Amino acid sequence: MMSRPWVLVCLLLLIVFTSQFEWKQQYGNELEASPNTSQKQRYISDREESVKEKIILSQEKNIQKLNELVRSLREQLVQCRGESEVVNGTVTPLTELLTELERHPILED
């Protein structure tokens, strides 16, 4: 039979080897988790960029619609002024009405 010190040395060696094995497994799992975390962050970043682009496109469409409405309202205003002047007896040439319409800038994209 083994003496007591030899049993203690064997147990100590067994503990050291198993703890190193467990440490290597835990360290390996942490290294494997890092690429997954990086991929998740990249995916989230890509999704945020996609949402921002969609918002910008939506805003640009809204701006275009508003510009068209402003242009239409200005044309109606010029037409109403022209009709008002005809009713009052003064006729403004069409070129002057168009010049007045073009004088007011429209917001562009």
C-alpha positions as CSV (number, residue, x, y, z in Angstrom):
1,M,0.0,0.0,0.0
2,M,1.1,3.6,-0.7
3,S,2.2,5.8,2.1
4,R,0.1,8.7,3.1
5,P,2.4,11.4,1.6
6,W,2.4,9.7,-1.8
7,V,-1.4,9.7,-1.8
8,L,-1.5,13.4,-1.0
9,V,1.0,14.1,-3.8
10,C,-1.1,12.1,-6.3
11,L,-4.2,13.9,-5.2
12,L,-2.5,17.2,-5.5
13,L,-1.3,16.4,-9.0
14,L,-4.8,15.2,-10.0
15,I,-6.2,18.5,-8.8
16,V,-3.6,20.6,-10.6
17,F,-4.2,18.8,-13.9
18,T,-8.0,18.9,-13.7
19,S,-8.0,22.6,-12.8
20,Q,-5.8,23.4,-15.8
21,F,-8.1,21.4,-18.0
22,E,-11.1,23.3,-16.7
23,W,-9.3,26.6,-17.1
24,K,-8.5,25.9,-20.7
25,Q,-12.1,25.0,-21.4
26,Q,-13.4,28.2,-19.9
27,Y,-10.8,30.3,-21.6
28,G,-11.6,28.7,-24.9
29,N,-15.3,29.3,-24.4
30,E,-14.6,33.0,-23.8
31,L,-12.6,33.2,-27.0
32,E,-15.4,31.6,-28.9
33,A,-17.9,34.0,-27.4
34,S,-16.0,37.1,-28.5
35,P,-16.5,36.5,-32.3
36,N,-20.3,35.9,-31.7
37,T,-20.5,39.1,-29.7
38,S,-18.7,41.0,-32.5
39,Q,-21.0,39.5,-35.1
40,K,-24.1,40.5,-33.1
41,Q,-22.8,44.0,-32.7
42,R,-22.1,44.2,-36.4
43,Y,-25.5,42.9,-37.2
44,I,-27.1,45.5,-34.8
45,S,-25.0,48.2,-36.4
46,D,-26.1,47.2,-39.9
47,R,-29.8,47.1,-38.9
48,E,-29.5,50.6,-37.4
49,E,-27.9,51.9,-40.6
50,S,-30.7,50.3,-42.6
51,V,-33.4,51.9,-40.5
52,K,-31.6,55.3,-40.7
53,E,-31.5,55.0,-44.5
54,K,-35.2,54.2,-44.6
55,I,-36.0,57.2,-42.5
56,I,-34.0,59.5,-44.7
57,L,-35.7,58.2,-47.8
58,S,-39.1,58.6,-46.3
59,Q,-38.2,62.2,-45.3
60,E,-36.9,63.0,-48.8
61,K,-40.2,61.7,-50.3
62,N,-42.2,63.9,-47.9
63,I,-40.0,66.9,-48.8
64,Q,-40.7,66.2,-52.5
65,K,-44.4,66.0,-51.9
66,L,-44.4,69.3,-49.9
67,N,-42.4,71.0,-52.7
68,E,-45.0,69.9,-55.2
69,L,-47.8,71.2,-53.0
70,V,-46.0,74.5,-52.5
71,R,-45.5,74.8,-56.3
72,S,-49.2,74.0,-56.9
73,L,-50.4,76.5,-54.3
74,R,-48.1,79.2,-55.8
75,E,-49.5,78.6,-59.2
76,Q,-53.0,78.8,-57.8
77,L,-52.2,82.0,-56.1
78,V,-50.8,83.6,-59.2
79,Q,-53.8,82.4,-61.1
80,C,-56.1,83.9,-58.5
81,R,-54.2,87.2,-58.6
82,G,-54.5,87.2,-62.4
83,E,-58.2,86.6,-62.3
84,S,-58.6,89.3,-59.6
85,E,-56.8,91.8,-61.8
86,V,-58.9,90.8,-64.8
87,V,-62.1,91.4,-62.8
88,N,-60.7,94.7,-61.6
89,G,-60.0,95.8,-65.1
90,T,-56.2,95.5,-65.1
91,V,-54.7,92.7,-67.1
92,T,-51.2,91.5,-66.2
93,P,-49.3,89.7,-68.9
94,L,-48.7,86.0,-68.3
95,T,-44.9,86.5,-68.4
96,E,-45.1,88.8,-65.4
97,L,-47.1,86.2,-63.5
98,L,-44.6,83.5,-64.3
99,T,-41.8,85.8,-63.3
100,E,-43.4,86.4,-60.0
101,L,-43.9,82.7,-59.5
102,E,-40.3,82.0,-60.2
103,R,-39.1,84.7,-57.9
104,H,-40.1,82.8,-54.8
105,P,-37.6,80.0,-54.2
106,I,-38.8,76.5,-53.5
107,L,-36.9,74.3,-51.0
108,E,-34.9,71.6,-52.8
109,D,-33.6,68.3,-51.4
